[in-house]
Amino acid sequence: MSSSVISGFFDFIDRLNRAVVDGFNRGCLDPENFKEFKLVKRTQLSHNVAKFRFDLPTPTSVLGLPIGQHMGCRGKDANGEEVVKAYTPTTLDSDVGYFELVIKMYPQGRMSHHFRELREGDYLAVKGPKGRFKYQPGQVRAFGMIAGGTGITPMFQVARAILENPNDKTKIHLIYANVTYEDILLKEELDSFAQNFSDRFNIYYVLNEPPEGWNGGVGYVSKEMILAYCPPPASDIQILRCGPPPMNKAMASHLEALGYTPEMLFKF
């Protein structure tokens, strides 16, 4: 066999490998078109919260969602009308073959109705990735995170990516606010972060209606709490926030009063 044929064969193999890797890195999402993924496991976490696991096309497929970004999920409300809402998975691309969503289902929520009705074997239409947030390891010295309710999911995704990367030394200071103790999402996982990465991850819970013996924050997130539990203003820190609109507005006011500049702030 001639050397040119052998060379051509190895060139073909190289291009084939690169195509496979490129396809793997691109992931399963399409930013322009909805794609359907099968629900394979539904785990009820509380009366109105469930974890949904969806299979990807193959056991080695990746979703292809950059850290801190979200995707649009399409469904039908109680009147049969189409609705699309943004959600952030709690899984990363290191979780191959599947992705998971932790969903709180509100009584009047239009997309909540769709998730309430979703059963194992059903399909969910998804489009993405979407979002302005882009993360590179080490881009800041520390993150302050202020989350309310379901706004914890993008924070959880970013935190998990940082903490599971041994080369990423970024510190995370999270304030997580809810109405009641039962409303706290992903508490077991967050407490595990605090225990296993105590030098890099701190969390302060705030409840509007705390139970007896509660030793966390009480009421709404205040300027004093931000001052105590988030990194102070600096060029190498960033404060991320995600929560209900009234909370986001109040936090923006607190952060401005504390001297954080627009460059130091990001709202999901």
C-alpha positions in Angstrom: 0.0 0.0 0.0 1.4 3.4 -1.0 2.4 6.0 1.6 -0.1 8.4 0.1 -3.0 6.0 0.7 -1.9 5.3 4.2 -1.5 9.1 4.8 -5.0 9.7 3.4 -6.4 7.0 5.6 -5.0 8.4 8.8 -6.1 11.9 7.7 -9.6 10.6 7.3 -9.5 9.0 10.8 -8.3 12.2 12.3 -11.1 14.2 10.6 -13.6 11.6 11.7 -12.4 11.8 15.3 -12.5 15.6 15.3 -16.0 15.5 13.9 -17.1 13.1 16.7 -15.5 15.3 19.3 -17.0 18.5 17.8 -20.4 16.9 17.8 -20.0 15.8 21.4 -19.0 19.2 22.5 -21.9 20.9 20.7 -24.4 18.9 22.7 -28.0 18.1 22.1 -29.6 21.5 22.3 -30.6 23.6 19.3 -30.9 27.4 19.9 -33.4 27.8 17.0 -35.6 24.7 17.2 -37.4 22.8 20.0 -36.2 19.3 20.5 -38.0 16.7 22.6 -36.6 14.7 25.5 -38.2 11.8 27.3 -39.0 12.0 31.0 -37.6 8.8 32.5 -37.9 9.6 36.2 -40.1 11.9 38.3 -39.2 12.2 42.0 -41.6 14.2 44.2 -39.5 16.2 46.7 -42.4 18.0 48.5 -46.1 18.7 47.9 -45.3 21.2 45.1 -41.7 20.4 44.1 -40.4 17.6 41.9 -37.2 16.5 40.2 -37.6 15.5 36.6 -34.9 13.4 34.8 -34.9 13.4 31.0 -32.9 11.1 28.8 -30.5 12.4 26.2 -30.3 10.5 22.8 -27.4 8.2 23.9 -25.8 7.3 27.2 -22.7 9.5 26.3 -24.7 12.5 25.0 -24.3 15.9 26.7 -26.9 18.5 26.9 -24.5 21.3 25.7 -25.6 24.1 28.1 -22.9 26.5 29.1 -22.5 27.2 32.9 -25.1 29.7 34.1 -27.2 29.7 31.0 -30.8 28.4 30.7 -33.2 26.9 28.2 -36.8 27.4 27.1 -39.2 24.7 27.9 -42.5 24.5 26.0 -45.8 23.1 27.3 -49.5 23.8 27.6 -51.4 25.5 30.3 -54.7 24.5 31.9 -56.6 26.1 28.9 -54.5 24.1 26.4 -52.6 27.2 25.3 -48.9 27.0 24.5 -46.5 28.5 27.0 -42.7 28.7 27.0 -40.7 29.4 30.2 -37.0 29.5 31.0 -35.5 26.9 33.3 -31.9 26.1 34.5 -31.0 22.4 34.9 -29.3 21.3 38.2 -27.1 19.0 36.1 -23.9 19.9 34.2 -22.4 18.6 31.0 -20.3 16.3 33.2 -23.6 14.4 33.8 -23.7 12.5 30.5 -26.8 10.8 29.1 -29.4 12.9 30.9 -30.3 16.2 32.4 -32.5 17.1 35.5 -34.8 19.9 36.3 -36.0 20.7 39.9 -39.4 22.4 39.4 -41.6 24.2 41.9 -45.2 24.0 40.7 -47.3 27.0 41.6 -51.1 26.7 41.8 -51.7 29.4 39.1 -48.5 28.9 37.1 -49.1 28.2 33.5 -46.0 26.1 32.9 -46.5 24.6 36.4 -49.7 23.0 35.1 -47.7 21.3 32.3 -45.1 19.9 34.8 -47.9 18.7 37.2 -49.4 16.7 34.3 -46.1 15.4 33.0 -45.6 11.6 33.6 -42.8 9.2 33.0 -42.6 8.3 29.3 -43.9 11.8 28.3 -41.7 14.2 26.3 -40.6 17.8 27.0 -39.9 20.2 24.2 -36.7 22.2 24.9 -34.8 25.0 23.1 -31.5 26.6 24.0 -29.0 27.6 25.2 -30.2 31.1 26.2 -28.7 33.7 28.5 -26.1 36.4 28.8 -24.0 34.9 31.6 -20.7 33.4 30.5 -18.4 31.8 33.0 -14.7 30.9 32.8 -12.8 29.4 35.8 -11.0 32.1 37.7 -12.7 35.0 36.1 -13.4 36.5 39.5 -11.8 36.0 43.0 -15.2 35.6 44.6 -18.9 35.5 43.8 -21.6 36.9 46.0 -24.9 35.2 45.2 -28.4 36.4 46.3 -31.2 34.0 45.4 -34.9 33.9 46.2 -37.0 30.8 45.8 -36.6 29.0 42.5 -33.9 31.6 41.7 -31.5 29.1 43.3 -31.2 26.9 40.2 -28.7 29.1 38.2 -26.7 29.7 41.4 -26.6 26.0 42.1 -25.4 25.2 38.6 -22.6 27.8 38.8 -21.6 26.8 42.3 -21.5 23.1 41.4 -19.3 23.8 38.3 -16.8 25.8 40.4 -16.7 23.4 43.4 -16.3 20.3 41.2 -13.3 21.8 39.4 -10.2 21.3 41.6 -8.4 24.0 39.6 -11.0 26.6 40.2 -10.3 28.5 43.5 -13.2 30.9 43.2 -15.0 31.5 46.5 -18.8 31.6 46.8 -20.9 33.5 49.3 -24.6 32.6 48.9 -27.6 34.3 50.6 -30.7 32.2 49.9 -34.1 33.6 50.8 -37.5 31.8 51.1 -40.8 32.2 52.8 -40.8 29.0 54.9 -38.3 26.2 55.7 -40.2 23.8 53.4 -39.7 26.2 50.5 -35.9 25.7 50.5 -34.9 23.9 47.3 -31.8 21.7 47.0 -31.0 22.2 50.8 -29.4 18.8 51.1 -27.0 19.5 48.2 -26.3 23.0 49.4 -25.5 21.9 52.9 -23.2 19.2 51.4 -21.3 22.0 49.5 -20.9 23.9 52.7 -19.6 20.9 54.5 -17.3 19.5 51.8 -16.0 22.8 50.5 -16.1 24.9 53.7 -13.1 27.0 52.5 -14.8 27.9 49.3 -18.5 27.9 49.9 -20.6 29.7 52.5 -24.4 29.8 52.7 -26.7 32.0 54.7 -30.4 31.0 54.7 -33.1 33.7 55.2 -36.7 32.9 56.0 -39.7 35.2 56.1 -41.6 32.7 58.3 -39.0 30.8 60.3 -39.8 27.7 62.4 -39.1 27.6 66.2 -35.4 27.6 67.0 -34.4 28.9 63.6 -30.8 30.3 63.7 -30.6 31.8 60.2 -31.8 35.1 58.9 -35.3 36.3 59.4 -37.4 38.6 57.2 -36.2 40.0 53.9 -32.6 40.2 52.7 -31.3 43.5 54.1 -28.3 45.7 53.3 -26.8 44.5 56.6 -27.0 40.9 55.5 -25.3 41.7 52.2 -22.6 43.5 54.1 -22.1 40.6 56.4 -22.3 37.7 54.0 -21.2 38.9 50.6 -17.8 40.0 49.4 -17.4 43.8 49.6 -17.2 45.8 46.4 -13.9 45.2 44.5 -12.9 44.9 40.8 -12.3 41.1 41.1 -15.7 40.1 42.6 -19.2 39.8 41.1 -22.6 39.7 42.7 -25.2 37.4 41.0 -28.9 37.7 41.8 -32.0 35.8 40.8 -35.4 35.9 42.4 -38.9 37.3 42.1 -39.1 40.8 40.5 -39.8 42.7 43.8 -36.8 41.0 45.4 -34.5 41.8 42.4 -35.6 45.4 42.6 -34.9 45.7 46.3 -31.5 44.0 46.0 -30.5 46.3 43.2 -31.2 49.3 45.5 -29.3 47.7 48.4 -26.3 46.9 46.3 -26.1 50.3 44.7 -26.3 51.9 48.2 -23.5 49.6 49.4 -21.2 50.9 46.6 -21.3 48.0 44.1 -20.9 49.3 40.5 -22.9 48.0 37.5 -19.8 46.1 36.4 -19.8 44.1 39.6 -23.5 43.0 39.2 -25.4 40.5 37.2 -29.1 39.6 37.2 -30.2 36.2 35.8 
